[in-house]
Amino acid sequence: MSAQNPGRRKLTAREAAARFGVSTRTIKRVMAEPRDEFLARAAARRAHAVDLRTQGLTYAEIAEVMECSTGTVGRLLHDARKLAEREDAEGQAQAS
């Protein structure tokens, strides 16, 4: 079941549950961003970080452009690299 009202929220699930008197599970189920939208947004963030890195920017510069921490930049680049390796391995396995 996808969210009835998809979109980015300002409250945490715990805060919303306390405000509305329901469980955090109910809040997550009703308010969650649909998975395909989340995955598309995550892929776009990874691609943007990789693009900036290929332009020669440092982690600090990328973090400033993307308005996140250098740790997040490192995580995005690491995830992008691991996903690319996994796709390459799957492609080679299918070619054999």
Residue pairs with C-beta under 8 A, 6 or more apart in sequence:
1 29
2 32
2 34
2 35
3 29
3 30
3 31
3 32
3 33
3 34
4 30
4 31
5 30
5 31
6 32
6 33
6 34
6 37
7 33
8 33
9 16
9 31
11 19
13 24
13 27
13 28
13 31
14 24
16 27
16 31
17 23
17 24
17 26
17 27
20 27
45 66
45 76
46 76
46 77
46 79
46 80
46 83
47 80
48 66
49 62
49 66
49 73
49 76
49 77
49 80
50 76
50 77
50 80
52 61
52 62
52 65
52 66
53 62
53 77
57 65
59 70
59 73
59 74
60 70
62 70
62 73
63 69
63 70
63 72
63 73
66 72
66 73
